[in-house]
Amino acid sequence: MSARFAPHPGPRPSISLGIELENSGAEPWAATIFQPVVPWDLRAWVGGEEVRVRQPELDLQVRPRPVSLAPGERTELASPIVLIFEEDGERPDSPFVWVLATPPPDAVDLEATITASGEPLPLQRTTVRLP
């Protein structure tokens, strides 16, 4: 089982997060994921240097969602989190908009975990190239 970010670049520049799950094994995989999917321990790097991720307080209701994948199957889960880049100390008022403490770079590396059936599921470090 592997998991990675499925980023979607936005216009500002920004990054809308999605999570891609892929069953690369020979057996079916099943787990319960809580939605909305939020990578609480998100870390980011630009040019090999870690940058701070500013996450506003977020209090939301979650609901369990069973996910089953046959061998070789993949699916993408939406996340409500949008990443923007710090510009002049901008502080968005949405708890779903998180700020990376860097001006917009050419690329940013992201890493985190989500929870699947009560166990941590690491998201592979993913490089997001910005337009």
N, CA, C and O atoms as a GROMACS GRO file, in nm:
protein
  524
    1MET      N    1   0.085  -0.118   0.000
    1MET     CA    2   0.000   0.000   0.000
    1MET      C    3   0.088   0.123   0.000
    1MET      O    4   0.180   0.132   0.081
    2SER      N    5   0.062   0.215  -0.088
    2SER     CA    6   0.137   0.339  -0.087
    2SER      C    7   0.041   0.456  -0.091
    2SER      O    8  -0.070   0.447  -0.143
    3ALA      N    9   0.086   0.567  -0.035
    3ALA     CA   10   0.007   0.690  -0.032
    3ALA      C   11   0.099   0.806  -0.064
    3ALA      O   12   0.215   0.809  -0.024
    4ARG      N   13   0.046   0.902  -0.136
    4ARG     CA   14   0.123   1.021  -0.170
    4ARG      C   15   0.027   1.137  -0.189
    4ARG      O   16  -0.094   1.119  -0.203
    5PHE      N   17   0.083   1.256  -0.190
    5PHE     CA   18   0.002   1.374  -0.220
    5PHE      C   19  -0.036   1.372  -0.368
    5PHE      O   20   0.044   1.331  -0.452
    6ALA      N   21  -0.155   1.416  -0.398
    6ALA     CA   22  -0.200   1.440  -0.534
    6ALA      C   23  -0.232   1.589  -0.540
    6ALA      O   24  -0.348   1.629  -0.528
    7PRO      N   25  -0.127   1.672  -0.557
    7PRO     CA   26  -0.147   1.817  -0.550
    7PRO      C   27  -0.210   1.872  -0.678
    7PRO      O   28  -0.191   1.820  -0.787
    8HIS      N   29  -0.285   1.979  -0.660
    8HIS     CA   30  -0.348   2.048  -0.771
    8HIS      C   31  -0.312   2.196  -0.759
    8HIS      O   32  -0.366   2.266  -0.673
    9PRO      N   33  -0.219   2.244  -0.844
    9PRO     CA   34  -0.180   2.386  -0.836
    9PRO      C   35  -0.298   2.478  -0.860
    9PRO      O   36  -0.385   2.451  -0.943
   10GLY      N   37  -0.299   2.588  -0.785
   10GLY     CA   38  -0.405   2.686  -0.797
   10GLY      C   39  -0.355   2.814  -0.860
   10GLY      O   40  -0.238   2.822  -0.899
   11PRO      N   41  -0.440   2.913  -0.872
   11PRO     CA   42  -0.406   3.035  -0.944
   11PRO      C   43  -0.325   3.139  -0.869
   11PRO      O   44  -0.276   3.233  -0.932
   12ARG      N   45  -0.306   3.128  -0.739
   12ARG     CA   46  -0.255   3.243  -0.664
   12ARG      C   47  -0.107   3.263  -0.652
   12ARG      O   48  -0.081   3.383  -0.638
   13PRO      N   49  -0.008   3.190  -0.652
   13PRO     CA   50  -0.004   3.044  -0.656
   13PRO      C   51  -0.046   2.981  -0.524
   13PRO      O   52  -0.025   3.036  -0.415
   14SER      N   53  -0.106   2.866  -0.538
   14SER     CA   54  -0.150   2.789  -0.422
   14SER      C   55  -0.151   2.642  -0.461
   14SER      O   56  -0.136   2.607  -0.578
   15ILE      N   57  -0.169   2.556  -0.361
   15ILE     CA   58  -0.174   2.413  -0.386
   15ILE      C   59  -0.293   2.355  -0.310
   15ILE      O   60  -0.301   2.366  -0.188
   16SER      N   61  -0.385   2.295  -0.383
   16SER     CA   62  -0.495   2.221  -0.320
   16SER      C   63  -0.446   2.079  -0.302
   16SER      O   64  -0.392   2.018  -0.394
   17LEU      N   65  -0.465   2.026  -0.181
   17LEU     CA   66  -0.414   1.893  -0.152
   17LEU      C   67  -0.518   1.785  -0.180
   17LEU      O   68  -0.635   1.800  -0.145
   18GLY      N   69  -0.474   1.679  -0.241
   18GLY     CA   70  -0.549   1.555  -0.254
   18GLY      C   71  -0.455   1.445  -0.208
   18GLY      O   72  -0.334   1.466  -0.199
   19ILE      N   73  -0.509   1.329  -0.178
   19ILE     CA   74  -0.429   1.216  -0.132
   19ILE      C   75  -0.458   1.099  -0.226
   19ILE      O   76  -0.573   1.061  -0.244
   20GLU      N   77  -0.353   1.042  -0.285
   20GLU     CA   78  -0.370   0.927  -0.371
   20GLU      C   79  -0.326   0.802  -0.297
   20GLU      O   80  -0.216   0.795  -0.244
   21LEU      N   81  -0.414   0.703  -0.295
   21LEU     CA   82  -0.384   0.573  -0.237
   21LEU      C   83  -0.371   0.473  -0.350
   21LEU      O   84  -0.451   0.473  -0.444
   22GLU      N   85  -0.268   0.386  -0.342
   22GLU     CA   86  -0.249   0.284  -0.445
   22GLU      C   87  -0.213   0.152  -0.379
   22GLU      O   88  -0.123   0.145  -0.295
   23ASN      N   89  -0.285   0.048  -0.419
   23ASN     CA   90  -0.255  -0.085  -0.371
   23ASN      C   91  -0.161  -0.151  -0.472
   23ASN      O   92  -0.206  -0.202  -0.575
   24SER      N   93  -0.032  -0.149  -0.443
   24SER     CA   94   0.066  -0.209  -0.533
   24SER      C   95   0.095  -0.354  -0.494
   24SER      O   96   0.184  -0.418  -0.552
   25GLY      N   97   0.021  -0.406  -0.397
   25GLY     CA   98   0.042  -0.543  -0.351
   25GLY      C   99  -0.040  -0.644  -0.430
   25GLY      O  100  -0.110  -0.608  -0.525
   26ALA      N  101  -0.029  -0.770  -0.390
   26ALA     CA  102  -0.098  -0.879  -0.458
   26ALA      C  103  -0.231  -0.914  -0.392
   26ALA      O  104  -0.308  -0.995  -0.445
   27GLU      N  105  -0.259  -0.854  -0.276
   27GLU     CA  106  -0.382  -0.884  -0.202
   27GLU      C  107  -0.471  -0.759  -0.195
   27GLU      O  108  -0.420  -0.647  -0.202
   28PRO      N  109  -0.601  -0.777  -0.181
   28PRO     CA  110  -0.690  -0.661  -0.161
   28PRO      C  111  -0.652  -0.588  -0.032
   28PRO      O  112  -0.601  -0.648   0.062
   29TRP      N  113  -0.679  -0.458  -0.030
   29TRP     CA  114  -0.650  -0.374   0.087
   29TRP      C  115  -0.779  -0.302   0.125
   29TRP      O  116  -0.853  -0.256   0.038
   30ALA      N  117  -0.805  -0.294   0.254
   30ALA     CA  118  -0.923  -0.223   0.302
   30ALA      C  119  -0.888  -0.152   0.431
   30ALA      O  120  -0.812  -0.203   0.513
   31ALA      N  121  -0.944  -0.034   0.448
   31ALA     CA  122  -0.922   0.044   0.570
   31ALA      C  123  -1.036   0.144   0.584
   31ALA      O  124  -1.114   0.166   0.492
   32THR      N  125  -1.044   0.204   0.702
   32THR     CA  126  -1.138   0.314   0.725
   32THR      C  127  -1.057   0.442   0.734
   32THR      O  128  -0.964   0.452   0.814
   33ILE      N  129  -1.094   0.539   0.654
   33ILE     CA  130  -1.030   0.671   0.649
   33ILE      C  131  -1.133   0.770   0.703
   33ILE      O  132  -1.252   0.759   0.674
   34PHE      N  133  -1.088   0.866   0.781
   34PHE     CA  134  -1.180   0.969   0.828
   34PHE      C  135  -1.178   1.086   0.731
   34PHE      O  136  -1.072   1.135   0.692
   35GLN      N  137  -1.298   1.129   0.691
   35GLN     CA  138  -1.310   1.243   0.601
   35GLN      C  139  -1.371   1.359   0.673
   35GLN      O  140  -1.458   1.339   0.758
   36PRO      N  141  -1.330   1.480   0.644
   36PRO     CA  142  -1.233   1.512   0.542
   36PRO      C  143  -1.092   1.470   0.583
   36PRO      O  144  -1.058   1.467   0.701
   37VAL      N  145  -1.012   1.436   0.483
   37VAL     CA  146  -0.875   1.391   0.505
   37VAL      C  147  -0.787   1.513   0.530
   37VAL      O  148  -0.779   1.603   0.446
   38VAL      N  149  -0.721   1.514   0.646
   38VAL     CA  150  -0.635   1.626   0.683
   38VAL      C  151  -0.498   1.572   0.724
   38VAL      O  152  -0.489   1.492   0.818
   39PRO      N  153  -0.392   1.614   0.655
   39PRO     CA  154  -0.256   1.570   0.692
   39PRO      C  155  -0.201   1.657   0.805
   39PRO      O  156  -0.126   1.752   0.781
   40TRP      N  157  -0.239   1.626   0.929
   40TRP     CA  158  -0.210   1.712   1.044
   40TRP      C  159  -0.062   1.742   1.063
   40TRP      O  160  -0.026   1.851   1.106
   41ASP      N  161   0.024   1.648   1.032
   41ASP     CA  162   0.168   1.666   1.057
   41ASP      C  163   0.244   1.708   0.931
   41ASP      O  164   0.359   1.669   0.913
   42LEU      N  165   0.180   1.786   0.845
   42LEU     CA  166   0.240   1.830   0.719
   42LEU      C  167   0.374   1.900   0.742
   42LEU      O  168   0.386   1.988   0.827
   43ARG      N  169   0.473   1.859   0.663
   43ARG     CA  170   0.604   1.925   0.663
   43ARG      C  171   0.637   1.965   0.520
   43ARG      O  172   0.594   1.899   0.426
   44ALA      N  173   0.713   2.073   0.504
   44ALA     CA  174   0.746   2.123   0.371
   44ALA      C  175   0.892   2.166   0.364
   44ALA      O  176   0.949   2.212   0.463
   45TRP      N  177   0.952   2.148   0.246
   45TRP     CA  178   1.091   2.187   0.222
   45TRP      C  179   1.099   2.262   0.090
   45TRP      O  180   1.031   2.228  -0.007
   46VAL      N  181   1.182   2.364   0.087
   46VAL     CA  182   1.212   2.438  -0.035
   46VAL      C  183   1.363   2.441  -0.048
   46VAL      O  184   1.433   2.486   0.044
   47GLY      N  185   1.414   2.394  -0.160
   47GLY     CA  186   1.559   2.392  -0.181
   47GLY      C  187   1.632   2.313  -0.075
   47GLY      O  188   1.746   2.347  -0.041
   48GLY      N  189   1.571   2.210  -0.021
   48GLY     CA  190   1.634   2.128   0.082
   48GLY      C  191   1.623   2.181   0.223
   48GLY      O  192   1.663   2.112   0.317
   49GLU      N  193   1.569   2.301   0.241
   49GLU     CA  194   1.552   2.362   0.373
   49GLU      C  195   1.406   2.352   0.416
   49GLU      O  196   1.316   2.386   0.340
   50GLU      N  197   1.385   2.304   0.539
   50GLU     CA  198   1.249   2.294   0.588
   50GLU      C  199   1.191   2.433   0.612
   50GLU      O  200   1.259   2.521   0.666
   51VAL      N  201   1.066   2.451   0.572
   51VAL     CA  202   0.996   2.578   0.595
   51VAL      C  203   0.879   2.552   0.689
   51VAL      O  204   0.820   2.444   0.690
   52ARG      N  205   0.847   2.652   0.767
   52ARG     CA  206   0.739   2.640   0.864
   52ARG      C  207   0.604   2.637   0.794
   52ARG      O  208   0.581   2.710   0.698
   53VAL      N  209   0.517   2.552   0.845
   53VAL     CA  210   0.379   2.544   0.797
   53VAL      C  211   0.291   2.603   0.906
   53VAL      O  212   0.286   2.551   1.017
   54ARG      N  213   0.221   2.712   0.874
   54ARG     CA  214   0.132   2.775   0.970
   54ARG      C  215  -0.009   2.720   0.949
   54ARG      O  216  -0.073   2.743   0.847
   55GLN      N  217  -0.055   2.645   1.051
   55GLN     CA  218  -0.186   2.582   1.045
   55GLN      C  219  -0.278   2.648   1.146
   55GLN      O  220  -0.253   2.639   1.267
   56PRO      N  221  -0.384   2.714   1.100
   56PRO     CA  222  -0.479   2.773   1.194
   56PRO      C  223  -0.549   2.663   1.274
   56PRO      O  224  -0.548   2.546   1.235
   57GLU      N  225  -0.609   2.701   1.383
   57GLU     CA  226  -0.687   2.606   1.462
   57GLU      C  227  -0.800   2.554   1.374
   57GLU      O  228  -0.868   2.630   1.304
   58LEU      N  229  -0.818   2.424   1.378
   58LEU     CA  230  -0.917   2.360   1.293
   58LEU      C  231  -0.997   2.261   1.376
   58LEU      O  232  -0.944   2.162   1.426
   59ASP      N  233  -1.125   2.290   1.389
   59ASP     CA  234  -1.214   2.202   1.465
   59ASP      C  235  -1.325   2.161   1.369
   59ASP      O  236  -1.410   2.242   1.331
   60LEU      N  237  -1.324   2.034   1.330
   60LEU     CA  238  -1.424   1.991   1.235
   60LEU      C  239  -1.474   1.852   1.267
   60LEU      O  240  -1.406   1.773   1.333
   61GLN      N  241  -1.592   1.823   1.220
   61GLN     CA  242  -1.649   1.690   1.239
   61GLN      C  243  -1.598   1.601   1.127
   61GLN      O  244  -1.588   1.643   1.011
   62VAL      N  245  -1.565   1.478   1.162
   62VAL     CA  246  -1.520   1.382   1.062
   62VAL      C  247  -1.619   1.266   1.058
   62VAL      O  248  -1.693   1.241   1.152
   63ARG      N  249  -1.617   1.198   0.947
   63ARG     CA  250  -1.702   1.079   0.933
   63ARG      C  251  -1.616   0.967   0.875
   63ARG      O  252  -1.532   0.992   0.789
   64PRO      N  253  -1.638   0.845   0.921
   64PRO     CA  254  -1.560   0.734   0.868
   64PRO      C  255  -1.603   0.699   0.726
   64PRO      O  256  -1.721   0.707   0.691
   65ARG      N  257  -1.504   0.662   0.646
   65ARG     CA  258  -1.532   0.618   0.508
   65ARG      C  259  -1.452   0.492   0.482
   65ARG      O  260  -1.328   0.496   0.484
   66PRO      N  261  -1.518   0.382   0.456
   66PRO     CA  262  -1.444   0.261   0.421
   66PRO      C  263  -1.384   0.276   0.281
   66PRO      O  264  -1.450   0.326   0.189
   67VAL      N  265  -1.261   0.232   0.266
   67VAL     CA  266  -1.193   0.236   0.136
   67VAL      C  267  -1.138   0.096   0.110
   67VAL      O  268  -1.070   0.038   0.194
   68SER      N  269  -1.169   0.043  -0.007
   68SER     CA  270  -1.119  -0.089  -0.047
   68SER      C  271  -1.054  -0.075  -0.183
   68SER      O  272  -1.109  -0.013  -0.274
   69LEU      N  273  -0.936  -0.134  -0.196
   69LEU     CA  274  -0.864  -0.129  -0.323
   69LEU      C  275  -0.819  -0.270  -0.362
   69LEU      O  276  -0.758  -0.341  -0.282
   70ALA      N  277  -0.850  -0.309  -0.482
   70ALA     CA  278  -0.802  -0.435  -0.536
   70ALA      C  279  -0.655  -0.419  -0.573
   70ALA      O  280  -0.608  -0.306  -0.586
   71PRO      N  281  -0.582  -0.527  -0.590
   71PRO     CA  282  -0.442  -0.516  -0.632
   71PRO      C  283  -0.430  -0.433  -0.761
   71PRO      O  284  -0.503  -0.456  -0.858
   72GLY      N  285  -0.339  -0.336  -0.760
   72GLY     CA  286  -0.318  -0.249  -0.875
   72GLY      C  287  -0.413  -0.131  -0.884
   72GLY      O  288  -0.396  -0.046  -0.971
   73GLU      N  289  -0.513  -0.125  -0.797
   73GLU     CA  290  -0.612  -0.017  -0.802
   73GLU      C  291  -0.562   0.104  -0.723
   73GLU      O  292  -0.486   0.091  -0.628
   74ARG      N  293  -0.608   0.221  -0.765
   74ARG     CA  294  -0.575   0.346  -0.694
   74ARG      C  295  -0.698   0.433  -0.688
   74ARG      O  296  -0.790   0.420  -0.768
   75THR      N  297  -0.696   0.524  -0.590
   75THR     CA  298  -0.805   0.620  -0.575
   75THR      C  299  -0.748   0.750  -0.519
   75THR      O  300  -0.643   0.751  -0.455
   76GLU      N  301  -0.819   0.858  -0.545
   76GLU     CA  302  -0.777   0.987  -0.489
   76GLU      C  303  -0.883   1.035  -0.391
   76GLU      O  304  -1.003   1.032  -0.421
   77LEU      N  305  -0.837   1.079  -0.274
   77LEU     CA  306  -0.924   1.134  -0.172
   77LEU      C  307  -0.904   1.285  -0.168
   77LEU      O  308  -0.790   1.333  -0.169
   78ALA      N  309  -1.011   1.359  -0.164
   78ALA     CA  310  -1.002   1.505  -0.156
   78ALA      C  311  -0.966   1.546  -0.014
   78ALA      O  312  -1.004   1.480   0.083
   79SER      N  313  -0.894   1.656  -0.003
   79SER     CA  314  -0.865   1.718   0.126
   79SER      C  315  -0.910   1.864   0.116
   79SER      O  316  -0.897   1.925   0.010
   80PRO      N  317  -0.962   1.921   0.224
   80PRO     CA  318  -1.006   2.061   0.218
   80PRO      C  319  -0.890   2.160   0.231
   80PRO      O  320  -0.911   2.280   0.223
   81ILE      N  321  -0.769   2.110   0.252
   81ILE     CA  322  -0.655   2.198   0.280
   81ILE      C  323  -0.598   2.258   0.153
   81ILE      O  324  -0.571   2.189   0.055
   82VAL      N  325  -0.580   2.391   0.156
   82VAL     CA  326  -0.515   2.466   0.049
   82VAL      C  327  -0.391   2.531   0.109
   82VAL      O  328  -0.398   2.594   0.214
   83LEU      N  329  -0.278   2.515   0.041
   83LEU     CA  330  -0.154   2.578   0.086
   83LEU      C  331  -0.130   2.704   0.005
   83LEU      O  332  -0.140   2.703  -0.118
   84ILE      N  333  -0.098   2.812   0.075
   84ILE     CA  334  -0.056   2.935   0.008
   84ILE      C  335   0.082   2.969   0.059
   84ILE      O  336   0.131   2.908   0.154
   85PHE      N  337   0.145   3.065  -0.004
   85PHE     CA  338   0.280   3.105   0.033
   85PHE      C  339   0.278   3.241   0.098
   85PHE      O  340   0.203   3.330   0.059
   86GLU      N  341   0.362   3.256   0.198
   86GLU     CA  342   0.366   3.379   0.277
   86GLU      C  343   0.403   3.497   0.188
   86GLU      O  344   0.505   3.496   0.119
   87GLU      N  345   0.320   3.596   0.192
   87GLU     CA  346   0.346   3.720   0.121
   87GLU      C  347   0.305   3.835   0.211
   87GLU      O  348   0.186   3.854   0.237
   88ASP      N  349   0.401   3.909   0.257
   88ASP     CA  350   0.375   4.026   0.342
   88ASP      C  351   0.297   3.990   0.468
   88ASP      O  352   0.212   4.067   0.512
   89GLY      N  353   0.324   3.873   0.526
   89GLY     CA  354   0.261   3.835   0.652
   89GLY      C  355   0.114   3.806   0.642
   89GLY      O  356   0.041   3.817   0.741
   90GLU      N  357   0.068   3.769   0.524
   90GLU     CA  358  -0.075   3.741   0.503
   90GLU      C  359  -0.123   3.636   0.602
   90GLU      O  360  -0.056   3.535   0.625
   91ARG      N  361  -0.240   3.660   0.661
   91ARG     CA  362  -0.301   3.568   0.756
   91ARG      C  363  -0.445   3.542   0.711
   91ARG      O  364  -0.535   3.620   0.744
   92PRO      N  365  -0.467   3.434   0.637
   92PRO     CA  366  -0.603   3.407   0.589
   92PRO      C  367  -0.697   3.377   0.704
   92PRO      O  368  -0.654   3.333   0.811
   93ASP      N  369  -0.826   3.401   0.682
   93ASP     CA  370  -0.922   3.378   0.789
   93ASP      C  371  -0.991   3.241   0.779
   93ASP      O  372  -1.080   3.212   0.859
   94SER      N  373  -0.952   3.159   0.684
   94SER     CA  374  -1.009   3.024   0.672
   94SER      C  375  -0.919   2.922   0.741
   94SER      O  376  -0.798   2.924   0.720
   95PRO      N  377  -0.975   2.834   0.822
   95PRO     CA  378  -0.894   2.731   0.886
   95PRO      C  379  -0.844   2.626   0.787
   95PRO      O  380  -0.759   2.544   0.821
   96PHE      N  381  -0.896   2.628   0.666
   96PHE     CA  382  -0.854   2.532   0.564
   96PHE      C  383  -0.740   2.585   0.476
   96PHE      O  384  -0.690   2.513   0.390
   97VAL      N  385  -0.700   2.710   0.498
   97VAL     CA  386  -0.589   2.769   0.423
   97VAL      C  387  -0.468   2.775   0.514
   97VAL      O  388  -0.467   2.848   0.613
   98TRP      N  389  -0.366   2.696   0.480
   98TRP     CA  390  -0.243   2.691   0.558
   98TRP      C  391  -0.134   2.765   0.482
   98TRP      O  392  -0.131   2.763   0.358
   99VAL      N  393  -0.044   2.829   0.556
   99VAL     CA  394   0.057   2.915   0.495
   99VAL      C  395   0.195   2.852   0.509
   99VAL      O  396   0.236   2.813   0.618
  100LEU      N  397   0.266   2.844   0.397
  100LEU     CA  398   0.406   2.802   0.400
  100LEU      C  399   0.490   2.929   0.411
  100LEU      O  400   0.474   3.023   0.334
  101ALA      N  401   0.581   2.930   0.509
  101ALA     CA  402   0.659   3.050   0.540
  101ALA      C  403   0.774   3.068   0.441
  101ALA      O  404   0.891   3.057   0.477
  102THR      N  405   0.738   3.096   0.317
  102THR     CA  406   0.835   3.120   0.211
  102THR      C  407   0.764   3.191   0.096
  102THR      O  408   0.644   3.172   0.076
  103PRO      N  409   0.835   3.273   0.022
  103PRO     CA  410   0.774   3.324  -0.102
  103PRO      C  411   0.750   3.207  -0.197
  103PRO      O  412   0.809   3.100  -0.179
  104PRO      N  413   0.664   3.224  -0.297
  104PRO     CA  414   0.637   3.114  -0.389
  104PRO      C  415   0.766   3.065  -0.457
  104PRO      O  416   0.834   3.144  -0.522
  105PRO      N  417   0.800   2.937  -0.442
  105PRO     CA  418   0.920   2.882  -0.504
  105PRO      C  419   0.885   2.816  -0.639
  105PRO      O  420   0.769   2.813  -0.680
  106ASP      N  421   0.987   2.763  -0.705
  106ASP     CA  422   0.964   2.684  -0.826
  106ASP      C  423   0.906   2.547  -0.790
  106ASP      O  424   0.825   2.491  -0.865
  107ALA      N  425   0.948   2.495  -0.674
  107ALA     CA  426   0.902   2.363  -0.630
  107ALA      C  427   0.905   2.356  -0.479
  107ALA      O  428   0.985   2.424  -0.414
  108VAL      N  429   0.818   2.274  -0.423
  108VAL     CA  430   0.814   2.251  -0.279
  108VAL      C  431   0.794   2.101  -0.257
  108VAL      O  432   0.716   2.037  -0.327
  109ASP      N  433   0.866   2.046  -0.160
  109ASP     CA  434   0.850   1.906  -0.121
  109ASP      C  435   0.757   1.899  -0.002
  109ASP      O  436   0.770   1.977   0.093
  110LEU      N  437   0.663   1.805  -0.006
  110LEU     CA  438   0.565   1.788   0.102
  110LEU      C  439   0.572   1.645   0.155
  110LEU      O  440   0.598   1.550   0.081
  111GLU      N  441   0.548   1.632   0.286
  111GLU     CA  442   0.548   1.501   0.351
  111GLU      C  443   0.451   1.507   0.468
  111GLU      O  444   0.439   1.611   0.533
  112ALA      N  445   0.382   1.396   0.496
  112ALA     CA  446   0.287   1.392   0.608
  112ALA      C  447   0.244   1.248   0.630
  112ALA      O  448   0.296   1.156   0.567
  113THR      N  449   0.149   1.231   0.720
  113THR     CA  450   0.083   1.102   0.738
  113THR      C  451  -0.067   1.127   0.749
  113THR      O  452  -0.111   1.237   0.785
  114ILE      N  453  -0.143   1.024   0.718
  114ILE     CA  454  -0.285   1.024   0.747
  114ILE      C  455  -0.310   0.898   0.830
  114ILE      O  456  -0.219   0.820   0.853
  115THR      N  457  -0.433   0.879   0.873
  115THR     CA  458  -0.466   0.762   0.954
  115THR      C  459  -0.560   0.672   0.875
  115THR      O  460  -0.661   0.716   0.821
  116ALA      N  461  -0.523   0.543   0.871
  116ALA     CA  462  -0.606   0.443   0.804
  116ALA      C  463  -0.631   0.331   0.903
  116ALA      O  464  -0.538   0.263   0.946
  117SER      N  465  -0.757   0.311   0.940
  117SER     CA  466  -0.797   0.211   1.040
  117SER      C  467  -0.716   0.223   1.169
  117SER      O  468  -0.672   0.123   1.226
  118GLY      N  469  -0.697   0.347   1.213
  118GLY     CA  470  -0.630   0.374   1.340
  118GLY      C  471  -0.478   0.366   1.335
  118GLY      O  472  -0.412   0.388   1.436
  119GLU      N  473  -0.421   0.337   1.219
  119GLU     CA  474  -0.276   0.327   1.205
  119GLU      C  475  -0.224   0.439   1.116
  119GLU      O  476  -0.292   0.479   1.022
  120PRO      N  477  -0.102   0.490   1.145
  120PRO     CA  478  -0.046   0.592   1.058
  120PRO      C  479  -0.012   0.535   0.920
  120PRO      O  480   0.041   0.425   0.909
  121LEU      N  481  -0.045   0.611   0.818
  121LEU     CA  482  -0.012   0.576   0.681
  121LEU      C  483   0.070   0.691   0.624
  121LEU      O  484   0.015   0.797   0.593
  122PRO      N  485   0.203   0.672   0.611
  122PRO     CA  486   0.287   0.781   0.564
  122PRO      C  487   0.258   0.817   0.418
  122PRO      O  488   0.236   0.730   0.334
  123LEU      N  489   0.258   0.946   0.392
  123LEU     CA  490   0.248   0.995   0.254
  123LEU      C  491   0.391   1.015   0.205
  123LEU      O  492   0.469   1.087   0.268
  124GLN      N  493   0.425   0.952   0.094
  124GLN     CA  494   0.560   0.964   0.040
  124GLN      C  495   0.591   1.112   0.014
  124GLN      O  496   0.504   1.191  -0.022
  125ARG      N  497   0.719   1.146   0.033
  125ARG     CA  498   0.758   1.284   0.004
  125ARG      C  499   0.729   1.310  -0.143
  125ARG      O  500   0.771   1.234  -0.231
  126THR      N  501   0.657   1.418  -0.168
  126THR     CA  502   0.611   1.452  -0.302
  126THR      C  503   0.663   1.590  -0.338
  126THR      O  504   0.650   1.684  -0.260
  127THR      N  505   0.722   1.603  -0.456
  127THR     CA  506   0.766   1.733  -0.506
  127THR      C  507   0.655   1.793  -0.590
  127THR      O  508   0.606   1.732  -0.685
  128VAL      N  509   0.616   1.914  -0.554
  128VAL     CA  510   0.513   1.987  -0.626
  128VAL      C  511   0.581   2.101  -0.701
  128VAL      O  512   0.643   2.188  -0.640
  129ARG      N  513   0.570   2.100  -0.833
  129ARG     CA  514   0.625   2.206  -0.916
  129ARG      C  515   0.516   2.309  -0.939
  129ARG      O  516   0.402   2.276  -0.972
  130LEU      N  517   0.553   2.435  -0.922
  130LEU     CA  518   0.455   2.543  -0.938
  130LEU      C  519   0.474   2.606  -1.076
  130LEU      O  520   0.586   2.620  -1.125
  131PRO      N  521   0.362   2.645  -1.136
  131PRO     CA  522   0.370   2.707  -1.271
  131PRO      C  523   0.442   2.840  -1.269
  131PRO      O  524   0.457   2.903  -1.374
   0.00000   0.00000   0.00000
